[in-house]
């Protein structure tokens, strides 16, 4: 069974803290994505990666960075968390031309 | 600028009724149109998809209707069930790209 695993389902952080969101996929997919989901705004792409150590900005990259040191792992980093980054974060992976497989999400609250 | 416009934002249907969600797009380079279904507490999952060479695709109670000239496509859920209550996202993808553009989602509630 294909799987995208996000290590933290719920996080509560304070303003200014550094936050790491981890995502691992077991499907040997080339492409990995980080989305942010907010009510009424749908799924907005933050960053994506099409290969190890490669990354491209999505629609809303400001305040975020990513790391992909291994094919199966894609991390989202908030260098200095702010309250407007309180959201649901979804990781996804895909093979080239294939469907996206999503993780169950990480709900981040920044106080 | 929304490249894929989805409506309605929310929808309430009685059990056994038909649920209809509509999407419209501008980019004529889109050539793959998937729908994703998301249950509470879960990530979205592919439900059904269509390419513009056909006008309709049916899988069980779920049907995509596609109107290429109008640049519109819609999801019909026949005999809607409470278990269909979820958020539905339409999406569109340009040929050769692996990044879909998502609509903003529709929250569907089916009352028993």
Boltz contact constraints between the chains, C-beta under 6 A:
constraints:
  - contact:
      token1: [A, 31]
      token2: [B, 98]
      max_distance: 6.0
  - contact:
      token1: [A, 42]
      token2: [B, 102]
      max_distance: 6.0
  - contact:
      token1: [A, 42]
      token2: [B, 104]
      max_distance: 6.0
  - contact:
      token1: [A, 42]
      token2: [B, 105]
      max_distance: 6.0
  - contact:
      token1: [A, 43]
      token2: [B, 102]
      max_distance: 6.0
  - contact:
      token1: [A, 90]
      token2: [B, 43]
      max_distance: 6.0
  - contact:
      token1: [A, 94]
      token2: [B, 98]
      max_distance: 6.0
  - contact:
      token1: [A, 96]
      token2: [B, 98]
      max_distance: 6.0
  - contact:
      token1: [A, 99]
      token2: [B, 46]
      max_distance: 6.0
  - contact:
      token1: [A, 102]
      token2: [B, 43]
      max_distance: 6.0
  - contact:
      token1: [A, 102]
      token2: [B, 44]
      max_distance: 6.0
  - contact:
      token1: [A, 103]
      token2: [B, 43]
      max_distance: 6.0
  - contact:
      token1: [A, 104]
      token2: [B, 42]
      max_distance: 6.0
  - contact:
      token1: [A, 104]
      token2: [B, 43]
      max_distance: 6.0
  - contact:
      token1: [A, 105]
      token2: [B, 43]
      max_distance: 6.0
